Amino acid sequence: MTLSSNLGTRVGLLLLIGFVLIQAVVLSALAFPGKGDEQRPYNLPPPGELAAMVGAIDSTPAAERPALLMAFNGSLYTMRLLSQPSPTHDDPAASDLAQLRGAYVAALPGRAVRIGGRPGPLGRMIRQRPGPMHFLSPVEISISPVGGGTLQVDSRPSLLVRSYLRQRAGQGLVGALLVLAALLFAIRQTTRPIIRLSEGARRFGTDLSAPDLVPAGSRELRMLAEAFNEMKGRIVELVEDRTRMLAAIAHDMRTYLTRLRLRVEFIDDAEQRQRAEADLAELGAMLDDTLLFAEQKKRRMQPQRIDLARELAAIAALRAEIGQPVAIAQIDPAKRYAVQVDLLSLRRILSNLIDNGLRYGTSVALSVWSEGDDVRIRVTDDGPGVPLDLLKRLGEPYVRGEPSRNRASGGVGLGLAIVCALAAENGGSVAMRNRQPQGFEVTVSFPACEGMR
């Protein structure tokens, strides 16, 4: 599962993207070009106001001028009285600066006025529009003589305003992060019942005795959990009814089979008696397979850590002892192939596959190897394979690769169905294909244990 496939992550990313877009829109609105405040260009004082300030500084005693400048600085601009003028960076291309200088020269006759700055691309875009964007593109005015020195006016806000803006920006950031955290917590609380529902459905798929879901979350999610519990109960009841019905039929049929076996002994013709006994044995085996398939979901799985290399080697040795041509084809003895599965289910899977291979072929080969996060078992035979039109349906109940109903050449069609069902209950999967030039191959995959990945 990737992050993009998680519902909570998707909603969280959408909220985060929305938050970023809102901030981008706000910044764009601040920097969007417009006519600006013609009375307060570049956050600077208007020419008339600046002329009054210059006059006040000239008429104030030198000892009181610092206090006066501090009073002037509590605004959108910063004023300093320097003994020597600081260099300005004129921008010849900024025609609006030249026009602005003309307005200040007219308001301050007899004084030298210089204006310049570093507007750059951003400054040209926002032009005279007042606002915090002038932090990045300040404009400066130098006026002399003023109070025996040079008065420098910077379009950047004063220290008091800057401190206030930083404080508000920090508060806004903390508030936004708190809102995002609250939203993410709400999303997590909303999606948690959905996760529990999916986990409960997965558990129920492998264990019919899994406990009911506890309804939680919103009203709709609680209704969904209650509906799932009702559906689960009906499915369990149907499975139990099916198992009870098949068990009852099998019990009654075994009674009749026992009677028929006794009566077969009275058949004088030896050939006919042998055929009748074979038919009764086939009927009994069909009943056993059918009951096993019906009851396999009823048995509770007991997963345990199993080394597949050791298990396959033991099965091959046991088969060889009874004269069956079953051999190990591919196992790396230096590796351990550990899986967490039910041992009885694993042995039933391998037994069915080996018996199926020996039924149609003359020998069976076993292999095990690791691939990605899985451990895979391959069972191959040298038989004729399966018709292509039936290959996709193998694993369905009562579908057989051999079209006859003769037990000597094929079973009732439940062997591979049992294999697929048991593999799925243990978290595995089954793949089947024909081999070239002949033969059949079944690959069973199980998730490897954590230490093996």
C-alpha positions as CSV (number, residue, x, y, z in Angstrom):
1,M,0.0,0.0,0.0
2,T,1.3,3.4,-1.0
3,L,0.7,6.7,0.8
4,S,-1.4,8.0,-2.1
5,S,-3.8,5.0,-1.7
6,N,-4.5,5.9,2.0
7,L,-7.8,7.8,2.5
8,G,-6.6,9.7,5.5
9,T,-3.4,10.7,3.8
10,R,-5.3,11.8,0.7
11,V,-7.6,14.0,2.7
12,G,-4.7,15.4,4.7
13,L,-2.8,16.2,1.6
14,L,-5.8,18.0,0.1
15,L,-6.1,20.1,3.3
16,L,-2.4,20.9,3.3
17,I,-2.5,21.9,-0.4
18,G,-5.6,24.1,0.3
19,F,-3.8,25.8,3.1
20,V,-0.7,26.5,0.9
21,L,-2.9,27.8,-1.9
22,I,-4.7,30.2,0.5
23,Q,-1.4,31.5,1.7
24,A,-0.2,31.9,-1.9
25,V,-3.4,33.8,-2.8
26,V,-2.9,36.1,0.2
27,L,0.6,36.9,-0.8
28,S,-0.4,37.4,-4.4
29,A,-3.1,39.9,-3.3
30,L,-0.4,41.8,-1.3
31,A,1.9,41.9,-4.3
32,F,-0.7,42.4,-7.1
33,P,0.1,45.5,-9.1
34,G,-2.3,48.4,-8.7
35,K,-2.5,52.1,-8.4
36,G,-1.5,52.0,-4.8
37,D,-2.0,54.7,-2.3
38,E,-1.0,57.9,-4.2
39,Q,-0.9,59.8,-0.9
40,R,1.6,57.4,0.7
41,P,3.8,55.9,-2.1
42,Y,6.1,53.0,-1.2
43,N,5.0,53.3,2.5
44,L,6.9,56.7,2.5
45,P,5.4,59.8,4.1
46,P,3.7,62.2,1.6
47,P,5.8,65.2,0.5
48,G,3.9,67.7,2.6
49,E,4.1,65.5,5.7
50,L,7.8,64.9,5.2
51,A,8.4,68.7,4.9
52,A,6.7,69.2,8.2
53,M,8.8,66.6,9.8
54,V,12.0,68.1,8.5
55,G,10.9,71.5,9.8
56,A,10.2,70.0,13.3
57,I,13.6,68.3,13.4
58,D,15.4,71.6,12.5
59,S,13.5,73.5,15.2
60,T,14.1,70.9,17.9
61,P,17.2,71.1,20.1
62,A,19.8,68.5,19.3
63,A,19.4,66.7,22.7
64,E,15.7,66.1,22.0
65,R,15.9,65.0,18.4
66,P,16.4,61.3,19.2
67,A,13.1,61.2,21.1
68,L,11.4,63.0,18.2
69,L,12.8,60.5,15.6
70,M,11.6,57.7,17.8
71,A,8.1,59.2,17.7
72,F,8.3,59.4,13.9
73,N,9.5,55.9,13.6
74,G,6.4,54.2,15.0
75,S,5.0,54.0,11.5
76,L,5.3,52.2,8.2
77,Y,8.7,53.7,7.6
78,T,12.0,54.2,9.4
79,M,13.8,57.6,9.9
80,R,17.4,58.1,10.9
81,L,19.5,61.2,11.3
82,L,23.0,60.6,10.0
83,S,26.1,62.7,10.1
84,Q,27.1,61.4,6.6
85,P,24.6,60.4,3.9
86,S,24.6,56.7,3.0
87,P,24.9,55.8,-0.7
88,T,21.7,55.2,-2.6
89,H,21.3,52.8,-5.5
90,D,19.5,54.7,-8.2
91,D,17.4,52.8,-10.7
92,P,17.3,54.9,-13.9
93,A,14.7,52.6,-15.3
94,A,12.3,53.4,-12.5
95,S,10.5,56.5,-13.9
96,D,8.1,56.6,-11.0
97,L,11.0,57.2,-8.7
98,A,12.0,60.2,-10.7
99,Q,8.5,61.6,-10.6
100,L,8.4,61.0,-6.8
101,R,11.7,62.8,-6.3
102,G,10.3,65.8,-8.2
103,A,7.4,65.9,-5.7
104,Y,9.7,65.9,-2.7
105,V,12.0,68.5,-4.2
106,A,9.0,70.8,-4.7
107,A,8.0,70.3,-1.1
108,L,11.5,70.8,0.3
109,P,12.9,73.9,-1.5
110,G,16.6,74.6,-0.7
111,R,17.4,71.1,0.3
112,A,19.2,68.3,-1.6
113,V,16.9,65.3,-2.1
114,R,18.1,62.0,-3.4
115,I,15.9,58.9,-3.8
116,G,16.8,55.4,-4.9
117,G,16.5,51.8,-3.9
118,R,16.7,48.3,-5.1
119,P,13.2,47.6,-6.4
120,G,14.3,44.8,-8.8
121,P,11.6,42.7,-10.6
122,L,9.4,42.4,-7.4
123,G,9.6,46.1,-6.8
124,R,8.6,46.9,-10.3
125,M,5.6,44.6,-10.0
126,I,4.3,46.0,-6.7
127,R,5.4,49.6,-7.6
128,Q,4.0,52.2,-5.2
129,R,1.4,49.9,-3.6
130,P,2.0,50.1,0.2
131,G,2.3,46.9,2.2
132,P,4.7,44.4,3.8
133,M,6.2,43.4,0.4
134,H,8.4,46.4,0.6
135,F,10.6,44.4,3.0
136,L,12.1,42.9,-0.1
137,S,12.4,46.0,-2.2
138,P,13.0,49.1,0.0
139,V,13.1,52.6,-1.3
140,E,15.2,55.3,0.5
141,I,15.1,59.1,0.6
142,S,18.1,61.2,1.7
143,I,17.4,64.9,2.6
144,S,20.2,67.3,3.5
145,P,20.8,69.4,5.4
146,V,18.5,68.5,8.2
147,G,19.5,69.3,11.8
148,G,23.1,69.6,10.8
149,G,23.2,66.2,9.1
150,T,21.3,64.0,6.6
151,L,17.8,62.7,7.2
152,Q,17.3,59.2,5.7
153,V,13.8,57.8,5.3
154,D,13.6,54.0,4.6
155,S,10.3,52.6,3.2
156,R,10.7,49.5,5.5
157,P,8.5,49.6,8.6
158,S,10.0,50.7,11.9
159,L,11.4,48.2,14.4
160,L,8.2,48.4,16.5
161,V,6.0,47.5,13.4
162,R,8.4,44.8,12.3
163,S,8.2,43.2,15.8
164,Y,4.5,43.4,15.7
165,L,4.3,41.8,12.2
166,R,6.7,39.0,13.2
167,Q,4.6,38.3,16.3
168,R,1.4,38.2,14.3
169,A,3.0,36.0,11.6
170,G,4.2,33.6,14.3
171,Q,0.8,33.5,15.9
172,G,-0.8,32.9,12.5
173,L,1.6,30.1,11.7
174,V,1.0,28.4,15.1
175,G,-2.7,28.8,14.7
176,A,-2.6,27.3,11.2
177,L,-0.5,24.4,12.4
178,L,-3.0,23.8,15.3
179,V,-5.9,23.8,12.9
180,L,-4.1,21.4,10.5
181,A,-3.3,19.1,13.5
182,A,-6.9,19.2,14.6
183,L,-8.1,18.4,11.1
184,L,-5.6,15.5,10.8
185,F,-6.8,14.2,14.1
186,A,-10.4,14.4,13.0
187,I,-9.6,12.6,9.7
188,R,-7.8,9.9,11.6
189,Q,-10.7,9.4,14.0
190,T,-13.1,9.3,11.0
191,T,-11.0,6.8,9.0
192,R,-10.2,4.5,11.9
193,P,-13.6,2.8,11.9
194,I,-13.2,2.2,8.1
195,I,-9.8,0.6,8.7
196,R,-11.3,-1.6,11.4
197,L,-14.2,-2.6,9.1
198,S,-11.8,-3.6,6.3
199,E,-9.6,-5.6,8.8
200,G,-12.7,-7.3,10.2
201,A,-13.9,-8.2,6.7
202,R,-10.4,-9.7,5.9
203,R,-10.4,-11.7,9.2
204,F,-13.9,-13.0,8.4
205,G,-12.7,-14.1,5.0
206,T,-10.2,-16.5,6.7
207,D,-12.0,-17.2,9.9
208,L,-15.8,-17.6,10.2
209,S,-15.6,-17.5,14.0
210,A,-14.0,-14.0,14.0
211,P,-15.8,-11.7,16.5
212,D,-18.3,-9.1,15.3
213,L,-17.3,-5.5,14.7
214,V,-17.9,-2.9,17.4
215,P,-19.9,-0.1,15.8
216,A,-18.0,3.1,16.1
217,G,-17.6,6.5,14.4
218,S,-20.2,8.5,12.6
219,R,-23.8,7.3,12.3
220,E,-23.2,6.1,8.7
221,L,-20.2,4.1,9.7
222,R,-22.0,2.5,12.7
223,M,-24.9,1.5,10.4
224,L,-22.3,0.0,8.0
225,A,-20.7,-2.0,10.8
226,E,-24.1,-3.2,12.0
227,A,-25.0,-4.2,8.4
228,F,-21.7,-6.1,8.1
229,N,-22.4,-8.0,11.3
230,E,-25.8,-9.0,10.1
231,M,-24.4,-10.1,6.8
232,K,-21.6,-12.0,8.6
233,G,-24.2,-13.8,10.8
234,R,-26.3,-14.9,7.8
235,I,-23.2,-16.2,5.9
236,V,-22.0,-18.2,9.0
237,E,-25.5,-19.6,9.3
238,L,-25.6,-20.6,5.6
239,V,-22.2,-22.3,5.8
240,E,-23.2,-24.2,9.0
241,D,-26.5,-25.2,7.3
242,R,-24.6,-26.4,4.3
243,T,-22.1,-28.4,6.4
244,R,-24.8,-29.9,8.5
245,M,-26.8,-30.9,5.4
246,L,-23.7,-32.5,3.7
247,A,-22.8,-34.3,6.9
248,A,-26.3,-35.7,7.2
249,I,-26.3,-36.8,3.6
250,A,-22.8,-38.4,4.0
251,H,-23.9,-40.2,7.2
252,D,-27.0,-41.7,5.5
253,M,-25.0,-42.6,2.4
254,R,-22.3,-44.3,4.4
255,T,-25.0,-46.4,6.0
256,Y,-26.2,-47.5,2.5
257,L,-22.5,-48.0,1.4
258,T,-21.9,-50.3,4.3
259,R,-25.0,-52.3,3.3
260,L,-24.0,-52.5,-0.3
261,R,-20.4,-53.6,0.6
262,L,-22.0,-56.5,2.6
263,R,-24.3,-57.4,-0.3
264,V,-21.4,-57.3,-2.8
265,E,-19.9,-60.3,-1.1
266,F,-22.8,-62.3,-2.3
267,I,-22.1,-61.6,-6.0
268,D,-20.8,-64.8,-7.5
269,D,-19.2,-63.3,-10.6
270,A,-15.7,-62.3,-9.4
271,E,-15.3,-59.6,-12.1
272,Q,-18.6,-58.0,-11.4
273,R,-17.9,-58.1,-7.7
274,Q,-14.6,-56.4,-8.2
275,R,-16.2,-53.7,-10.3
276,A,-18.9,-53.1,-7.7
277,E,-16.3,-52.8,-5.0
278,A,-14.3,-50.3,-7.1
279,D,-17.5,-48.2,-7.6
280,L,-18.3,-48.2,-3.9
281,A,-14.7,-47.2,-3.1
282,E,-15.0,-44.3,-5.6
283,L,-18.3,-43.2,-4.1
284,G,-16.8,-43.2,-0.6
285,A,-13.8,-41.2,-1.8
286,M,-16.1,-38.7,-3.4
287,L,-18.0,-38.3,-0.2
288,D,-14.7,-37.7,1.7
289,D,-13.6,-35.0,-0.7
290,T,-16.9,-33.3,-0.6
291,L,-17.0,-33.2,3.2
292,L,-13.5,-32.0,3.4
293,F,-14.2,-29.1,1.1
294,A,-17.4,-28.2,3.0
295,E,-15.8,-28.4,6.4
296,Q,-12.4,-26.8,5.7
297,K,-13.6,-23.3,6.5
298,K,-15.1,-24.5,9.7
299,R,-11.8,-25.6,11.2
300,R,-9.9,-22.8,13.0
301,M,-6.5,-22.1,11.6
302,Q,-3.5,-22.4,13.9
303,P,-0.6,-20.6,12.1
304,Q,2.9,-21.4,13.1
305,R,6.4,-20.6,11.8
306,I,7.4,-23.4,9.3
307,D,10.6,-23.9,7.4
308,L,9.4,-24.9,3.9
309,A,12.7,-26.3,2.8
310,R,12.7,-28.8,5.8
311,E,9.0,-29.6,5.3
312,L,9.3,-30.3,1.6
313,A,12.4,-32.4,2.1
314,A,10.5,-34.5,4.7
315,I,7.5,-35.0,2.4
316,A,9.7,-36.0,-0.5
317,A,11.6,-38.5,1.7
318,L,8.3,-40.0,3.0
319,R,6.9,-40.4,-0.6
320,A,10.1,-42.0,-1.7
321,E,9.9,-44.5,1.1
322,I,6.5,-45.8,-0.3
323,G,7.9,-45.9,-3.8
324,Q,6.5,-42.8,-5.3
325,P,8.7,-40.8,-7.7
326,V,8.7,-37.4,-5.8
327,A,12.0,-35.5,-5.7
328,I,13.4,-32.1,-4.7
329,A,14.2,-30.0,-7.8
330,Q,15.3,-26.6,-6.4
331,I,16.1,-25.8,-2.8
332,D,19.0,-23.7,-1.6
333,P,20.2,-25.5,1.6
334,A,22.0,-22.4,2.8
335,K,18.7,-20.4,3.0
336,R,15.7,-20.7,5.3
337,Y,12.3,-20.3,3.8
338,A,10.1,-19.4,6.8
339,V,6.3,-18.8,6.5
340,Q,3.5,-18.4,9.1
341,V,0.9,-20.9,8.0
342,D,-1.3,-23.7,9.5
343,L,0.7,-26.9,9.3
344,L,-2.2,-29.2,8.5
345,S,-3.4,-26.9,5.8
346,L,0.1,-26.8,4.2
347,R,0.4,-30.6,4.3
348,R,-3.0,-31.0,2.8
349,I,-2.1,-28.5,0.0
350,L,1.1,-30.4,-0.8
351,S,-0.6,-33.8,-0.6
352,N,-3.3,-32.8,-3.0
353,L,-0.8,-31.3,-5.5
354,I,1.5,-34.3,-5.3
355,D,-1.4,-36.8,-5.7
356,N,-2.7,-34.8,-8.6
357,G,0.7,-34.8,-10.3
358,L,1.2,-38.5,-9.8
359,R,-2.3,-39.2,-11.1
360,Y,-1.7,-37.6,-14.4
361,G,2.1,-38.0,-14.8
362,T,4.9,-40.4,-13.9
363,S,6.9,-38.2,-11.5
364,V,6.6,-35.0,-9.4
365,A,9.3,-32.4,-8.6
366,L,9.2,-29.9,-5.7
367,S,10.9,-26.5,-5.6
368,V,11.0,-23.6,-3.1
369,W,12.5,-20.1,-3.4
370,S,12.1,-16.5,-2.3
371,E,10.8,-13.8,-4.6
372,G,10.2,-10.3,-3.2
373,D,8.2,-10.5,0.0
374,D,7.0,-14.0,-0.8
375,V,8.2,-17.6,-0.5
376,R,7.0,-19.7,-3.4
377,I,6.5,-23.5,-3.7
378,R,6.4,-25.1,-7.1
379,V,5.0,-28.6,-7.8
380,T,5.5,-29.8,-11.3
381,D,4.7,-33.1,-13.1
382,D,5.4,-34.6,-16.6
383,G,1.8,-35.3,-17.5
384,P,-0.1,-34.1,-20.5
385,G,-1.1,-30.7,-19.0
386,V,-4.6,-29.2,-19.0
387,P,-6.7,-28.0,-22.0
388,L,-6.4,-24.2,-22.4
389,D,-10.2,-23.7,-22.2
390,L,-10.2,-25.3,-18.7
391,L,-7.0,-23.8,-17.4
392,K,-8.6,-20.5,-16.2
393,R,-11.4,-22.5,-14.4
394,L,-9.1,-24.8,-12.4
395,G,-9.5,-24.3,-8.7
396,E,-13.3,-24.0,-9.0
397,P,-15.3,-26.7,-7.2
398,Y,-16.0,-29.8,-9.4
399,V,-13.9,-28.5,-12.4
400,R,-11.5,-31.1,-13.6
401,G,-8.7,-31.0,-16.1
402,E,-9.5,-34.5,-17.2
403,P,-13.0,-34.6,-18.7
404,S,-13.9,-38.2,-17.6
405,R,-15.5,-39.0,-14.3
406,N,-13.2,-42.0,-13.8
407,R,-11.4,-41.9,-10.4
408,A,-8.5,-43.9,-12.0
409,S,-7.7,-40.9,-14.3
410,G,-9.1,-38.1,-12.2
411,G,-10.9,-37.1,-9.0
412,V,-14.2,-35.5,-8.3
413,G,-12.8,-32.1,-9.1
414,L,-12.3,-30.8,-5.5
415,G,-8.5,-31.3,-5.1
416,L,-7.4,-28.0,-6.6
417,A,-10.4,-26.2,-5.1
418,I,-9.3,-27.4,-1.7
419,V,-5.7,-26.2,-2.5
420,C,-6.9,-22.7,-3.5
421,A,-9.2,-22.4,-0.5
422,L,-6.6,-23.5,2.0
423,A,-3.9,-21.2,0.5
424,A,-6.3,-18.2,0.6
425,E,-7.2,-18.9,4.2
426,N,-3.4,-18.8,5.1
427,G,-2.9,-15.5,3.2
428,G,-1.4,-17.2,0.1
429,S,-2.3,-17.5,-3.6
430,V,-2.1,-20.2,-6.3
431,A,-1.1,-19.9,-9.9
432,M,-1.3,-22.7,-12.5
433,R,0.1,-23.1,-16.0
434,N,1.1,-25.7,-18.6
435,R,4.8,-26.5,-19.1
436,Q,6.5,-26.9,-22.4
437,P,6.8,-29.3,-24.1
438,Q,4.5,-31.1,-21.6
439,G,3.7,-31.2,-18.0
440,F,1.7,-29.1,-15.5
441,E,2.9,-26.6,-12.9
442,V,1.3,-25.2,-9.7
443,T,2.9,-22.4,-7.8
444,V,1.7,-21.6,-4.2
445,S,2.9,-18.3,-2.7
446,F,2.9,-17.3,1.0
447,P,4.1,-14.1,2.6
448,A,7.5,-14.6,4.1
449,C,8.0,-14.1,7.8
450,E,9.3,-10.7,8.9
451,G,12.8,-12.0,9.5
452,M,13.0,-13.4,6.0
453,R,12.0,-10.2,4.1
